[in-house]
């Protein structure tokens, strides 16, 4: 990803109220919110709540993986039409842990890197709200049904 791809401009790619999808029960439980979504790109964020920390007082690696999985999955499912929902299932997820988070929030951004009619490939990053890169990831996703199905 280029520096431009990793820029966290909260005005760019914001979620149109017409296209907003309510969070899943897991996302709600973890405090994950979508803060940007457009064709081929998505951003989600989560607060670093005490119940999401590991024994060392750092955000659990599973939170990083969940943020990447969520952002990458949504990056390939934007239709631009609130009546046509595209869904996808994760086939493969790789996470590289690079640093320890600071600040109060984790921010995951993802973009589609390729694919075809049935599957797509995506890559993503997790940064804290100080801009520090915490993790990177790649994933392979299978579209589930036709848009709107």
ChimeraX commands (.cxc) that place a marker at each C-alpha (Angstrom):
marker #1 position 0.00,0.00,0.00 radius 0.5
marker #1 position 1.14,3.52,-0.67 radius 0.5
marker #1 position 1.13,6.30,1.91 radius 0.5
marker #1 position -1.93,7.71,0.13 radius 0.5
marker #1 position -3.77,4.40,0.65 radius 0.5
marker #1 position -2.96,4.48,4.37 radius 0.5
marker #1 position -4.10,8.10,4.94 radius 0.5
marker #1 position -6.89,8.35,7.49 radius 0.5
marker #1 position -9.02,11.23,6.20 radius 0.5
marker #1 position -12.35,10.69,7.93 radius 0.5
marker #1 position -14.13,12.85,5.34 radius 0.5
marker #1 position -12.99,10.66,2.44 radius 0.5
marker #1 position -15.01,7.52,1.87 radius 0.5
marker #1 position -17.45,8.18,4.67 radius 0.5
marker #1 position -20.43,5.87,4.74 radius 0.5
marker #1 position -23.53,7.33,3.10 radius 0.5
marker #1 position -26.53,6.91,5.42 radius 0.5
marker #1 position -28.35,5.24,2.51 radius 0.5
marker #1 position -25.65,2.57,2.24 radius 0.5
marker #1 position -25.00,2.02,5.93 radius 0.5
marker #1 position -25.35,-1.56,7.12 radius 0.5
marker #1 position -25.96,-2.19,10.80 radius 0.5
marker #1 position -23.00,-3.89,12.50 radius 0.5
marker #1 position -23.04,-7.62,13.09 radius 0.5
marker #1 position -23.56,-8.87,16.64 radius 0.5
marker #1 position -19.80,-9.57,16.89 radius 0.5
marker #1 position -18.90,-6.08,15.67 radius 0.5
marker #1 position -21.33,-4.57,18.16 radius 0.5
marker #1 position -19.84,-6.62,21.00 radius 0.5
marker #1 position -16.30,-5.52,20.07 radius 0.5
marker #1 position -17.27,-1.88,19.47 radius 0.5
marker #1 position -16.32,-2.05,15.76 radius 0.5
marker #1 position -17.82,0.68,13.59 radius 0.5
marker #1 position -17.53,1.24,9.85 radius 0.5
marker #1 position -16.20,4.75,9.21 radius 0.5
marker #1 position -15.55,4.61,5.46 radius 0.5
marker #1 position -16.74,2.51,2.52 radius 0.5
marker #1 position -16.58,2.82,-1.24 radius 0.5
marker #1 position -15.91,0.55,-4.20 radius 0.5
marker #1 position -12.76,-1.45,-3.50 radius 0.5
marker #1 position -12.05,0.12,-0.10 radius 0.5
marker #1 position -13.30,0.08,3.49 radius 0.5
marker #1 position -12.31,1.43,6.91 radius 0.5
marker #1 position -13.45,0.18,10.32 radius 0.5
marker #1 position -12.46,1.33,13.80 radius 0.5
marker #1 position -12.62,-0.03,17.33 radius 0.5
marker #1 position -11.93,1.50,20.73 radius 0.5
marker #1 position -9.23,-0.09,22.87 radius 0.5
marker #1 position -11.55,-1.14,25.69 radius 0.5
marker #1 position -10.13,-2.91,28.78 radius 0.5
marker #1 position -12.04,-6.12,27.98 radius 0.5
marker #1 position -10.21,-6.37,24.61 radius 0.5
marker #1 position -6.73,-6.37,26.14 radius 0.5
marker #1 position -4.49,-9.38,26.60 radius 0.5
marker #1 position -2.52,-10.37,29.73 radius 0.5
marker #1 position 0.12,-7.75,28.91 radius 0.5
marker #1 position -2.43,-4.94,28.75 radius 0.5
marker #1 position -2.22,-4.66,24.95 radius 0.5
marker #1 position -5.05,-5.14,22.44 radius 0.5
marker #1 position -5.47,-8.86,21.82 radius 0.5
marker #1 position -4.16,-10.04,18.44 radius 0.5
marker #1 position -7.58,-11.49,17.71 radius 0.5
marker #1 position -8.95,-7.95,17.62 radius 0.5
marker #1 position -6.39,-7.00,14.96 radius 0.5
marker #1 position -7.36,-10.08,12.93 radius 0.5
marker #1 position -11.07,-9.33,13.30 radius 0.5
marker #1 position -10.60,-5.71,12.21 radius 0.5
marker #1 position -8.61,-6.81,9.15 radius 0.5
marker #1 position -11.11,-9.53,8.26 radius 0.5
marker #1 position -14.00,-7.09,8.58 radius 0.5
marker #1 position -12.40,-4.27,6.60 radius 0.5
marker #1 position -11.08,-6.56,3.85 radius 0.5
marker #1 position -14.41,-8.36,3.55 radius 0.5
marker #1 position -16.34,-5.12,3.22 radius 0.5
marker #1 position -13.82,-3.71,0.72 radius 0.5
marker #1 position -15.03,-6.20,-1.89 radius 0.5
marker #1 position -18.75,-5.91,-1.16 radius 0.5
marker #1 position -19.65,-2.30,-1.94 radius 0.5
marker #1 position -22.46,-2.06,-4.52 radius 0.5
marker #1 position -23.44,1.60,-4.25 radius 0.5
marker #1 position -27.10,0.55,-4.11 radius 0.5
marker #1 position -28.80,0.25,-0.70 radius 0.5
marker #1 position -31.18,-2.37,-2.13 radius 0.5
marker #1 position -28.37,-4.65,-3.38 radius 0.5
marker #1 position -26.29,-6.20,-0.60 radius 0.5
marker #1 position -23.24,-8.24,-1.59 radius 0.5
marker #1 position -21.94,-10.71,0.99 radius 0.5
marker #1 position -18.64,-12.59,1.15 radius 0.5
marker #1 position -17.04,-15.39,3.16 radius 0.5
marker #1 position -13.40,-15.45,4.22 radius 0.5
marker #1 position -11.44,-18.28,2.60 radius 0.5
marker #1 position -7.98,-17.30,3.84 radius 0.5
marker #1 position -6.65,-14.68,6.24 radius 0.5
marker #1 position -3.01,-13.87,6.99 radius 0.5
marker #1 position -2.06,-11.36,9.69 radius 0.5
marker #1 position 1.41,-9.91,10.32 radius 0.5
marker #1 position 1.82,-8.32,13.74 radius 0.5
marker #1 position 4.29,-5.43,13.60 radius 0.5
marker #1 position 3.99,-3.23,16.67 radius 0.5
marker #1 position 2.28,-2.36,19.92 radius 0.5
marker #1 position -0.70,-0.04,19.85 radius 0.5
marker #1 position -0.76,3.33,21.60 radius 0.5
marker #1 position -3.68,5.74,21.84 radius 0.5
marker #1 position -7.36,4.99,22.22 radius 0.5
marker #1 position -8.50,3.45,18.90 radius 0.5
marker #1 position -7.48,0.92,16.29 radius 0.5
marker #1 position -8.19,1.79,12.65 radius 0.5
marker #1 position -8.21,-0.83,9.89 radius 0.5
marker #1 position -8.22,0.12,6.22 radius 0.5
marker #1 position -8.42,-2.36,3.37 radius 0.5
marker #1 position -8.51,-2.42,-0.39 radius 0.5
marker #1 position -9.26,-4.99,-3.05 radius 0.5
marker #1 position -6.13,-6.06,-4.94 radius 0.5
marker #1 position -7.66,-8.44,-7.48 radius 0.5
marker #1 position -10.09,-11.22,-8.11 radius 0.5
marker #1 position -12.80,-12.36,-10.42 radius 0.5
marker #1 position -16.45,-13.29,-10.59 radius 0.5
marker #1 position -16.46,-15.61,-7.54 radius 0.5
marker #1 position -13.53,-14.51,-5.38 radius 0.5
marker #1 position -11.54,-11.41,-4.55 radius 0.5
marker #1 position -8.22,-10.65,-2.90 radius 0.5
marker #1 position -7.64,-7.83,-0.43 radius 0.5
marker #1 position -4.92,-6.33,1.72 radius 0.5
marker #1 position -5.22,-4.20,4.79 radius 0.5
marker #1 position -3.49,-2.36,7.60 radius 0.5
marker #1 position -4.23,-1.71,11.25 radius 0.5
marker #1 position -2.95,1.51,12.78 radius 0.5
marker #1 position -3.56,3.09,16.13 radius 0.5
marker #1 position -4.93,6.60,16.32 radius 0.5
marker #1 position -1.39,7.99,16.65 radius 0.5
marker #1 position -0.67,6.70,13.12 radius 0.5
marker #1 position 1.58,3.83,14.21 radius 0.5
marker #1 position 1.35,0.74,11.97 radius 0.5
marker #1 position 0.34,-2.21,14.16 radius 0.5
marker #1 position -0.48,-5.01,11.71 radius 0.5
marker #1 position -0.91,-5.84,8.05 radius 0.5
marker #1 position -2.96,-8.56,6.45 radius 0.5
marker #1 position -4.06,-10.23,3.27 radius 0.5
marker #1 position -7.15,-12.25,2.56 radius 0.5
marker #1 position -9.04,-14.25,-0.02 radius 0.5
marker #1 position -12.83,-13.96,-0.03 radius 0.5
marker #1 position -15.63,-15.76,-1.88 radius 0.5
marker #1 position -18.70,-13.86,-2.90 radius 0.5
marker #1 position -21.83,-15.37,-1.37 radius 0.5
marker #1 position -24.69,-15.33,-3.81 radius 0.5
marker #1 position -25.51,-12.54,-6.21 radius 0.5
marker #1 position -25.85,-8.96,-4.98 radius 0.5
marker #1 position -29.17,-8.67,-3.21 radius 0.5
marker #1 position -29.50,-12.43,-2.66 radius 0.5
marker link #1:1,2 radius 0.2
marker link #1:2,3 radius 0.2
marker link #1:3,4 radius 0.2
marker link #1:4,5 radius 0.2
marker link #1:5,6 radius 0.2
marker link #1:6,7 radius 0.2
marker link #1:7,8 radius 0.2
marker link #1:8,9 radius 0.2
marker link #1:9,10 radius 0.2
marker link #1:10,11 radius 0.2
marker link #1:11,12 radius 0.2
marker link #1:12,13 radius 0.2
marker link #1:13,14 radius 0.2
marker link #1:14,15 radius 0.2
marker link #1:15,16 radius 0.2
marker link #1:16,17 radius 0.2
marker link #1:17,18 radius 0.2
marker link #1:18,19 radius 0.2
marker link #1:19,20 radius 0.2
marker link #1:20,21 radius 0.2
marker link #1:21,22 radius 0.2
marker link #1:22,23 radius 0.2
marker link #1:23,24 radius 0.2
marker link #1:24,25 radius 0.2
marker link #1:25,26 radius 0.2
marker link #1:26,27 radius 0.2
marker link #1:27,28 radius 0.2
marker link #1:28,29 radius 0.2
marker link #1:29,30 radius 0.2
marker link #1:30,31 radius 0.2
marker link #1:31,32 radius 0.2
marker link #1:32,33 radius 0.2
marker link #1:33,34 radius 0.2
marker link #1:34,35 radius 0.2
marker link #1:35,36 radius 0.2
marker link #1:36,37 radius 0.2
marker link #1:37,38 radius 0.2
marker link #1:38,39 radius 0.2
marker link #1:39,40 radius 0.2
marker link #1:40,41 radius 0.2
marker link #1:41,42 radius 0.2
marker link #1:42,43 radius 0.2
marker link #1:43,44 radius 0.2
marker link #1:44,45 radius 0.2
marker link #1:45,46 radius 0.2
marker link #1:46,47 radius 0.2
marker link #1:47,48 radius 0.2
marker link #1:48,49 radius 0.2
marker link #1:49,50 radius 0.2
marker link #1:50,51 radius 0.2
marker link #1:51,52 radius 0.2
marker link #1:52,53 radius 0.2
marker link #1:53,54 radius 0.2
marker link #1:54,55 radius 0.2
marker link #1:55,56 radius 0.2
marker link #1:56,57 radius 0.2
marker link #1:57,58 radius 0.2
marker link #1:58,59 radius 0.2
marker link #1:59,60 radius 0.2
marker link #1:60,61 radius 0.2
marker link #1:61,62 radius 0.2
marker link #1:62,63 radius 0.2
marker link #1:63,64 radius 0.2
marker link #1:64,65 radius 0.2
marker link #1:65,66 radius 0.2
marker link #1:66,67 radius 0.2
marker link #1:67,68 radius 0.2
marker link #1:68,69 radius 0.2
marker link #1:69,70 radius 0.2
marker link #1:70,71 radius 0.2
marker link #1:71,72 radius 0.2
marker link #1:72,73 radius 0.2
marker link #1:73,74 radius 0.2
marker link #1:74,75 radius 0.2
marker link #1:75,76 radius 0.2
marker link #1:76,77 radius 0.2
marker link #1:77,78 radius 0.2
marker link #1:78,79 radius 0.2
marker link #1:79,80 radius 0.2
marker link #1:80,81 radius 0.2
marker link #1:81,82 radius 0.2
marker link #1:82,83 radius 0.2
marker link #1:83,84 radius 0.2
marker link #1:84,85 radius 0.2
marker link #1:85,86 radius 0.2
marker link #1:86,87 radius 0.2
marker link #1:87,88 radius 0.2
marker link #1:88,89 radius 0.2
marker link #1:89,90 radius 0.2
marker link #1:90,91 radius 0.2
marker link #1:91,92 radius 0.2
marker link #1:92,93 radius 0.2
marker link #1:93,94 radius 0.2
marker link #1:94,95 radius 0.2
marker link #1:95,96 radius 0.2
marker link #1:96,97 radius 0.2
marker link #1:97,98 radius 0.2
marker link #1:98,99 radius 0.2
marker link #1:99,100 radius 0.2
marker link #1:100,101 radius 0.2
marker link #1:101,102 radius 0.2
marker link #1:102,103 radius 0.2
marker link #1:103,104 radius 0.2
marker link #1:104,105 radius 0.2
marker link #1:105,106 radius 0.2
marker link #1:106,107 radius 0.2
marker link #1:107,108 radius 0.2
marker link #1:108,109 radius 0.2
marker link #1:109,110 radius 0.2
marker link #1:110,111 radius 0.2
marker link #1:111,112 radius 0.2
marker link #1:112,113 radius 0.2
marker link #1:113,114 radius 0.2
marker link #1:114,115 radius 0.2
marker link #1:115,116 radius 0.2
marker link #1:116,117 radius 0.2
marker link #1:117,118 radius 0.2
marker link #1:118,119 radius 0.2
marker link #1:119,120 radius 0.2
marker link #1:120,121 radius 0.2
marker link #1:121,122 radius 0.2
marker link #1:122,123 radius 0.2
marker link #1:123,124 radius 0.2
marker link #1:124,125 radius 0.2
marker link #1:125,126 radius 0.2
marker link #1:126,127 radius 0.2
marker link #1:127,128 radius 0.2
marker link #1:128,129 radius 0.2
marker link #1:129,130 radius 0.2
marker link #1:130,131 radius 0.2
marker link #1:131,132 radius 0.2
marker link #1:132,133 radius 0.2
marker link #1:133,134 radius 0.2
marker link #1:134,135 radius 0.2
marker link #1:135,136 radius 0.2
marker link #1:136,137 radius 0.2
marker link #1:137,138 radius 0.2
marker link #1:138,139 radius 0.2
marker link #1:139,140 radius 0.2
marker link #1:140,141 radius 0.2
marker link #1:141,142 radius 0.2
marker link #1:142,143 radius 0.2
marker link #1:143,144 radius 0.2
marker link #1:144,145 radius 0.2
marker link #1:145,146 radius 0.2
marker link #1:146,147 radius 0.2
marker link #1:147,148 radius 0.2
marker link #1:148,149 radius 0.2
view
